[in-house]
Each structure stands twice: as structure tokens, then as C-alpha cells.
Amino acid sequence: MPSIVKDMSLADEGKRQVEWALSFMPVFQVLYKEYSDSDELSGVRVAACLHVTKETAVFIRLLHSMGAEVSLTASNPLSTQDSVAAYLASIGINVFAWRGETDVEYNEMLNNALDIQPHVVIDDGGDLHALIHSKRSDVLPSVIGGTEETTTGVIRLKAMERKGVLKYPVIAVNDTPTKRLFDNKYGTGQSALDGLMRATSVLIAGKYVVVAGYGHVGKGVALRARGLGAKVIVTEVDPVRAIEAHLDGFEVMRMEKAVEIGDIFITCTGMKDVISKEHLKKIKDGAILANAGHFNVEIDVAGLRELAVDVKRVREYVEEFRFEDGRRVYLVGEGRLVNLVAGEGHPPDIMMNSFANQFFSLLYLVKNKGKLDSRVYDVPKEVDELVARYTLKGWNIEIDELSPEQKKYRESWML
Ligand code: ADE
């Protein structure tokens, strides 16, 4: 099926964006040198559901240059960079994505991407895996295995595994240290605040920023908000993480109290109704609400609409909700991923680690075709270490090595 993108005349601009990203992804510069002339993926069909960004394009173009037939669909209706989609379509990748898809169109495009009958399924959020396991079981016979990019997707896949319904092996790219520790924390830490600032243009310094959730994402967002001079409040449901946030120097309190204090809210939990209608009834006038979690369920947007007597768009990515008593609440990017809706997502330097893990995991699945069980696998430890070493080399950072005596010391138990 031919690609469906917004405007093919944007392809040249897309190419410039992709080359710019590649210039900050030294690991991919090496991978392009080592692999792009190989035909290691010749005959391999790959369906990918990823945010269609310049960084994703660096990864997908490499697979294409190695002979893979690739179809690409967006993993969020509002995250596609249209110039990048056009460029990828112009070089022969089957792209089904544009910014501003409706939910119905989004699902149609997921279906289109599956029509190539993929061998490997790359997903970010689990929508493609879920579709294959529900309405599109017709593609199952061709699937060797899949990968998953994000926490929410891995949670969904592990639930499928527990219920015994998972039908092919999936590698949890999200969970490997060189992805999770850098992308989730430093990637979102920077990109969520970048998206929020681009969307609103407000000062962060001196404001109360409420960060919901203190996992890797929340930690990154809290750290960077503090760096910009915010007074950061953390809300949590996990007692251990709450202590961690407290010892990291943040105020920890319940959301019902935080809504009366916060100026800016960023949800980072993966859970629904983190800012509920009840919370919204008490929220401070002028509060800005944004979400950094995968799905648009963390802020009760339906509840917000019910409480509002007037709703208007006040900036490209900001809607104002006015309540009966005159209070106003500002919602950024419809409560969808603020970093990708209002910004460009994580920086290329960060995505290089995530996509290098995706790349080696894909090769591992292809090499081990038929040998793996239908369960969720960790990224092989050697792959994680390889990615770390490539990254250090790319950044010109040298580290020490253990001497033979030190290795012996580490193994000994009689000291
Ligand atoms: N997720 C977060 N940032 C991203 C980016 N720049 N590209 C692809 N996926 C992302």
C-alpha cells in the first residue's frame, strides 16, 4: 500500500532534520558504517509503531538500507514530524502517519502497517502488539518476535504473558539500563520541560511545579524543573519512592493538597486519573496541566470538560478551561505526551542509546528465529554493555579496566 503522509513536498526538510539528528548520534554513525552496506536484513519485513521523529528516522533508515522492508506508523496521533514522515516515504519506506490523526485514523494506520505481514514488530506503547493479539491475528504466522520501547508497553506485554496469551517473544527494550536510565530520566527530564516551555512560554523559576510519580521519568522531570529554579512538589503512591523523593530534597504530599499549591503539573505515572475531577474541583486558578506519560489518561480531561463553562484554545497547544466560579485551568497538548506534542521528543544524543538497543535486539530476534519462547525477554546483557561501550566511544570518554589481580579479588570470598 502506498504511504499516507501529510505533504510529500516536505521531504527535503525532513532529510535535513534526519541528517542533523544523525550528527548527534555517533553510535549510529558507526552502525551506518558497519551495517548499511550489508544485506543482513534482506527479506525481513518489519512493522514499526514509533513516534515518527528525526531520531526514529535515523534508526528506521538503517534497517531499510540493510534490505529490510519496513512499514512505519505513529505511536501517538499528535507526535509525528510531517517532514520526517515525507522523507522516509520518499526513500521507499511505507509510512502511515501524519500529525493530527483522529483516533479512528490512528487505528486505521496501525492496521495498514500490519498489512506487510511483518516478521518483526517494533512497538512503543503496546498498541501494535495488542492489535495483533486481538483483531489482527492473521499476521501471527509470519511474526518471529517483537520489541517494546516504553514502560507502559512492557506492563501490557507482561500482563499478556501472565495471562498466557502472548503469542511471540518480545524483547523489553525499555527495561535495559542503557535505555531506561538515560531515555526515561534524562530524555524526558529535558524534553518534557522543553515541550512545556515551547507550549506556554512561561517562566519556570519561582513556580511550584508538581511532579506526579517519582519513577525514572518523574525523577528526570523533578531534577530539571529544580534546575530551572522551580519549587518542586512530588506526589507518589509508592512509599519507597516517596522516601527517595523526600531525601532528594523535594516536598512530598498528596495530590489533593498539591492542587491547592501547584502552578504547573506534570504527570509521569502511567496511571489513569492521577489528576481527577475531584482534584480539579479544588485546583488553583491559573494552573497549567501537562502529561509526560505514554497515554492521555493521567489527567481526567473528560472531567475537566464537564467542569468547564467555557473552553477556548489560547495558544497552539494550550486550551483554557474556565469554571463557573471564574477559575481557569490550562491544558497542554490535550493531555498527551507534552514532549512530543509541543516539542520534538527526546534529544538525538539520548535516542541513540534507545534505538541502538532496538537495533541489536532486532538482529538478535532474527538470528534466533524459532529458538525463543513466547514470553517477555530482557535485552541480552552483552547488548546493553555493547551499547554502553559504543556510547562512551562516541562521546570520547575513556574508563578504567580491572587488572587481573582486581578481578581475582572480586571473585574471592576469603579476604
Ligand atoms: N520518544 C521520546 N522522544 C522520542 C524521539 N525523539 N523519537 C522517538 N521516540 C521518542
Residues whose N, C-alpha, C, O or C-beta is under 5 A from the ligand:
A	BS01	ADE	H51 T53 E55 T56 E344 G345 H346 M351
